[in-house]
Amino acid sequence: MSTFNHTHPYAPYNLENATKIIVGTLPPPRFTVGALNTKDVDFCYGSSNGQLWPILDRIFNLGLVYENSPKAIKQRSDFLLSRKIGVCDIVASAQREKIDASDIGMQDVELRDIFGYLSKHPNIETLLFTGGNSKNGPEYFFRRKAKEQAIKLEVVSSEVPRIHSFLWEGRTIKTISLTAPSGAANRAVGSHPLYKKLKSENPSFTTLDYRVLQYTPFF
């Protein structure tokens, strides 16, 4: 059976100025082959199916446009630059038998040298994982790389979103395991006690509202 070589189309972004970096896996395969739709943005997390930019739009009242245009790219890059936020997805490439965006479907995964980036950019203090420690998620791969470096992650908070810290070259770096900004994670959100409580108090409360609430303190 032939496989699809799913390579990351974007280099890490704004690491030289960043104090925190967003760490995901790969954008959908259509970004690799450049077959974007009219509401995709040709930039990090620009998928029209993704929720990261809608979440940040709500938190910071950015007035983002959701379209395949230079204006949409500039809005997002300007925001990251102004807030000293970088993007460094941990997966460089993977093979897929089925062409979809699921993390679980990735095989023969090649990882980026995230610790090399941390060494090169000493201002980085926080890693924001767009997903927890489930198989093939960003935190899962980060832990694999950490194990290679004999790094021990210390628990700072075991509440969702879970927070850990580790020492790297004399500095303490924090990791935050955010609920993934994807439709696939909505089932996990729906079963979370805090979501259930807020939904029962306000029936119009949504999974997007929940993520806005969760992400706000860390951005």
SULQUIPE-V787511 format. One line per field, one symbol per residue. ss: DSSP state (a for helix, b for strand, c for the rest). burial: I if it has 9 or more other ideal C-beta (glycine too) atoms within 8 Angstrom, else O. A space follows every 50 residues. Layout:
BEGIN
ss = ???
burial = ???
END
This chain:
BEGIN
ss = cccbbbbcccccbccccccbbbbcccccaaaaaccccccccccccccccc caaaaaaaaacccccccccaaaaaaaaaaaaaccbbbcccbbbbbbcccc ccccccbbbbbccaaaaaaacccccbbbbbcccccccaaaaaaaaaaacc cccbbbbccccbbbbbbbccbbbbbbbbccccaaaaaaaaccaaaaaaaa acccccaaaaaaaaaaccc
burial = OOOIOIOIOIOIIIIOOIOIIIIIIIIIIIIIOOOIOOOIIOIIIIIOOI IIIIIIIIIOOOOIOOIIOOOIIOIIIOIIIOOIIIIIIIIOIIIIOOOO OOIOIIIOIOIIOIIOIIIOIOOIIIIIIIIIOOOIIIIIIIIIIIOOOO IOIOOOOOOOIIIIIIOIOOOOIIIIIIIIIIOOIOOOIIOIOOIIOIIO OOOOIOIIIIIIOIIOOII
END
